[in-house]
Structure formats: C-alpha cells, structure tokens
Amino acid sequence: MSETTKVNYLKERLENFLTVLDEMDPATTQVEDIDRLISMMDELEEKMKEV
C-alpha cells in the first residue's frame, strides 16, 4: 500500500470517527459507545505508526 493510499485511508477513518462523535447525544451515550470510540482511536493510532 502506498503512503498516499495510507494517508487517504487515515483521513477517511478520522472523518468517520468525527461523524460518530458528532452524532453522539451526551444524554444517551453509554459506556459501550465510549469504548467503541476508544477502540477507533486505538486503531487510528496503530495505522498512523505504519505511515
């Protein structure tokens, strides 16, 4: 996978993360939702190390 492809992938994943974050309602957010966000950030971090 080329570096450009990796960067584009990371951009898409980050946009997805931000969309999920924006759509969350603080009044109804569950621990599982926060766990999912943390997992998404962990995945992004690992992918960043590869670039």
C-alpha positions as CSV (number, residue, x, y, z in Angstrom):
1,M,0.0,0.0,0.0
2,S,1.5,3.4,-1.0
3,E,1.9,6.2,1.5
4,T,-0.7,8.3,-0.3
5,T,-3.2,5.4,0.0
6,K,-2.5,5.0,3.7
7,V,-2.9,8.7,4.3
8,N,-6.2,8.7,2.4
9,Y,-7.4,5.7,4.5
10,L,-6.5,7.5,7.7
11,K,-8.3,10.6,6.6
12,E,-11.4,8.5,5.9
13,R,-11.2,6.8,9.2
14,L,-10.7,10.1,11.1
15,E,-13.8,11.6,9.3
16,N,-15.8,8.5,10.3
17,F,-14.7,8.9,13.9
18,L,-15.6,12.6,13.9
19,T,-19.0,11.8,12.4
20,V,-19.7,9.2,15.1
21,L,-18.6,11.6,17.7
22,D,-20.7,14.5,16.4
23,E,-23.8,12.2,16.3
24,M,-23.5,11.1,19.9
25,D,-26.0,12.5,22.3
26,P,-24.3,13.1,25.7
27,A,-27.6,12.4,27.5
28,T,-27.9,8.9,26.0
29,T,-24.3,7.9,25.5
30,Q,-23.4,4.6,27.1
31,V,-20.1,3.2,28.3
32,E,-20.1,0.9,25.3
33,D,-20.2,3.9,23.0
34,I,-17.2,5.4,24.7
35,D,-15.4,2.1,24.4
36,R,-16.1,2.0,20.7
37,L,-14.6,5.5,20.3
38,I,-11.5,4.5,22.2
39,S,-11.2,1.4,20.0
40,M,-11.5,3.5,16.9
41,M,-8.8,5.9,18.2
42,D,-6.5,2.9,19.1
43,E,-6.9,1.6,15.5
44,L,-6.1,5.1,14.1
45,E,-3.1,5.3,16.3
46,E,-1.7,2.0,15.1
47,K,-2.3,2.9,11.5
48,M,-0.5,6.2,12.0
49,K,2.5,4.4,13.2
50,E,2.6,2.5,9.9
51,V,2.7,5.6,7.8
